[in-house]
Amino acid sequence: MGDGNLGQLMDELVSNPGYIDGRRRFPRTFTAADAVAATELLHEQIDKACDARAGSARGRGLKIACEAGCNFCCEQPVMIFLPEAVRIAAWLARPENQEARRAFLEAYPSWKERAGDGFDRIAAARGEAQFAAHLEQWRKKVMCAFNRDGLCGIYPVRPSLCRTAHAVGSNERCDGANYQGELPIPAPYPALERYVEYARTLDRAMHHALGGEKNRKRALCEQVYRLISDSQL
């Protein structure tokens, strides 16, 4: 699909609130390949905005705590819609990424056992109850099944939530065991925040266009594992 056609498709997906929240069926065919292309574009733009945020923070003399090997955020419960999982599964299906796929499938059973039903409770809850369920799961310190020796095994295609993780000053609050009512401190950057909001809206619309469960996110690892196991990709 050409860039112009892709942009038009993305505009149409967010043109009606019903497409976004799953109340109305998207009238055009929307494929897994479309989801991969659109999600890749969203991730590229998010990365550019994150780089600009980091530059702005450094320009103000702020120390950025995030660096390779600091993987506290990999213990965060990451919930995603279908499009990001589709991009990850497609990436894992490439011959050059078979080792990453093997490592994930090997790590998944242990991750699933440790995660328990915590992600289901997050998905079922709303508002303050959902944050409480998130906090409970975070404190279990369940390392993501894609994490290998402290590094992300799917870094080029990681979800937007992982791309925007950001702390300045110290990573102390990134450890769920230390949570005392205050989350990690980010450097504010309105341009990024606006684009992330748009990306979330489009991601939700794409999820429904793909036939995903209405307004239901699933755990990153579970969502990708389901796609691989169902041989959809």
C-alpha positions in Angstrom: 0.0 0.0 0.0 1.4 3.4 -0.9 2.0 6.0 1.7 -0.9 8.1 0.4 -3.4 5.2 0.6 -2.1 4.3 4.0 -2.6 7.8 5.3 -6.1 7.9 3.9 -6.9 4.5 5.5 -5.6 5.8 8.9 -7.7 8.9 8.6 -10.8 6.9 7.8 -10.3 4.7 10.8 -10.5 7.6 13.2 -13.2 9.5 11.3 -16.0 7.9 13.3 -16.2 7.4 17.0 -18.0 4.1 16.3 -15.0 2.7 14.5 -12.8 3.6 17.5 -14.8 2.1 20.3 -16.1 -0.9 18.3 -19.8 0.1 18.1 -19.6 0.3 14.3 -18.0 -2.1 11.8 -15.3 -0.5 9.7 -16.6 -0.7 6.2 -13.3 -1.3 4.4 -11.1 -4.4 4.4 -8.3 -3.9 6.9 -5.6 -6.6 6.9 -2.7 -7.7 9.1 -0.3 -6.1 6.6 -2.2 -2.8 6.9 -1.8 -3.0 10.7 1.9 -3.7 10.4 2.4 -0.7 8.1 0.3 1.7 10.1 1.8 0.6 13.4 5.4 1.0 12.0 4.6 4.5 10.9 3.2 5.4 14.4 6.2 3.9 16.1 8.6 5.9 13.9 6.8 9.2 14.7 6.7 8.3 18.5 10.5 7.6 18.4 11.2 11.0 16.7 9.1 12.7 19.4 10.8 10.8 22.2 14.2 11.8 20.8 13.1 15.4 20.8 11.9 15.1 24.4 15.2 13.6 25.4 17.1 16.5 23.7 14.9 19.0 25.4 15.5 17.4 28.8 19.3 17.4 28.3 19.1 21.0 27.1 17.5 21.9 30.5 20.3 20.0 32.3 18.1 17.1 33.3 19.7 13.7 33.8 17.9 10.9 31.9 17.8 7.8 34.0 16.9 5.4 31.2 19.7 3.5 29.7 20.5 0.0 28.3 20.5 -2.6 31.0 18.0 -0.7 33.3 15.0 -2.9 32.9 12.7 -2.1 35.8 10.1 -1.0 33.2 10.2 -4.6 31.8 8.4 -5.7 35.0 5.5 -3.3 34.3 2.3 -5.0 33.2 2.2 -4.0 29.5 -1.3 -4.3 28.0 -1.8 -3.9 24.2 -4.4 -4.1 21.5 -4.0 -6.4 18.4 -2.1 -4.1 16.0 1.1 -3.9 18.0 1.0 -7.7 18.6 0.5 -8.2 14.9 3.6 -6.2 14.1 5.7 -8.1 16.7 4.5 -11.5 15.5 5.3 -10.6 11.9 8.8 -9.5 12.9 9.3 -12.7 14.8 8.2 -14.7 11.7 11.2 -13.4 9.7 14.0 -15.9 9.2 16.6 -13.5 10.7 14.6 -13.3 13.9 14.0 -17.0 14.6 16.4 -16.9 17.6 14.3 -14.2 19.2 11.1 -16.2 18.5 12.6 -19.4 20.0 13.8 -17.5 23.1 10.3 -16.1 23.6 8.5 -19.4 23.2 10.9 -21.0 25.6 10.4 -18.2 28.2 6.6 -17.9 27.8 5.4 -20.9 30.0 7.4 -19.6 33.0 6.2 -16.1 32.4 2.6 -17.3 32.2 2.9 -19.2 35.5 4.3 -16.2 37.3 1.9 -13.8 35.8 -1.1 -15.8 37.0 -4.5 -14.1 36.4 -3.2 -10.7 37.2 -3.5 -9.4 33.6 -7.1 -10.7 33.4 -7.9 -8.6 36.5 -6.4 -5.5 35.0 -8.4 -6.0 31.8 -11.6 -6.5 33.7 -11.3 -3.6 36.0 -11.9 0.1 35.4 -10.7 3.4 36.9 -9.0 3.2 40.3 -9.7 -0.5 40.5 -7.7 -1.0 37.3 -4.8 1.0 38.7 -4.9 -1.1 41.9 -4.8 -4.3 39.8 -1.9 -2.9 37.8 0.0 -2.0 40.9 -0.6 -5.4 42.4 0.8 -7.1 39.3 3.7 -4.7 39.0 4.8 -5.5 42.5 5.0 -9.2 41.6 8.1 -8.2 39.6 7.3 -10.6 36.7 9.9 -10.0 34.0 8.6 -9.7 30.5 9.2 -12.9 28.5 10.8 -10.9 25.7 13.6 -9.7 28.1 16.9 -11.5 27.5 19.8 -10.8 29.9 18.4 -7.4 30.7 17.8 -6.3 27.2 14.6 -6.2 25.0 14.5 -9.1 22.5 12.0 -7.3 20.3 13.5 -3.8 20.7 12.9 -2.6 17.0 9.2 -3.5 17.3 8.5 -3.0 21.0 5.1 -1.5 21.8 4.6 2.3 22.1 4.2 2.0 25.9 7.7 0.7 26.1 9.0 3.3 23.6 7.7 6.2 25.8 8.9 4.9 29.1 11.0 7.7 30.5 12.4 8.8 33.8 14.7 11.7 34.8 16.8 12.1 37.8 16.7 8.6 39.1 15.2 5.2 38.2 14.3 4.5 41.9 10.6 4.9 41.3 10.7 2.6 38.3 11.0 -0.4 40.7 7.5 -1.4 41.7 8.7 -2.6 45.1 9.5 1.1 45.9 6.2 2.5 44.9 4.9 4.8 47.6 2.3 6.8 45.7 4.6 8.5 43.2 5.4 7.3 39.7 8.7 7.9 37.9 9.2 11.5 36.9 9.2 12.2 33.2 10.3 15.3 31.3 7.0 16.9 30.0 6.8 17.2 26.3 3.4 18.2 25.0 4.1 17.4 21.3 4.8 13.8 22.3 1.8 13.6 24.6 -0.5 14.8 21.8 0.8 12.3 19.3 0.7 9.4 21.7 -3.0 10.2 22.3 -3.6 10.1 18.6 -1.7 6.8 18.3 -3.8 5.3 21.1 -7.0 6.3 19.3 -5.8 4.9 16.0 -4.5 1.7 17.6 -7.9 1.1 19.2 -9.7 1.6 15.9 -7.3 -0.7 14.1 -7.9 -3.3 16.8 -11.6 -3.3 16.1 -11.1 -3.3 12.3 -9.0 -6.5 12.8 -11.9 -8.1 14.6 -10.4 -7.8 18.1 -12.4 -8.2 21.3 -14.4 -5.0 21.9 -12.2 -2.6 23.8 -10.2 -5.4 25.4 -6.4 -5.2 25.7 -4.4 -8.3 26.6 -0.9 -8.7 28.1 1.8 -8.1 25.5 3.3 -11.6 25.9 -0.1 -13.3 25.8 -1.3 -11.4 22.8 1.7 -12.2 20.7 1.8 -15.9 21.9 -1.8 -16.3 20.8 -1.0 -15.0 17.3 2.0 -17.3 16.9 0.1 -20.3 18.3 -2.9 -19.7 16.0 -0.5 -19.6 13.1 -2.0 -16.3 12.0 1.5 -15.0 11.4 
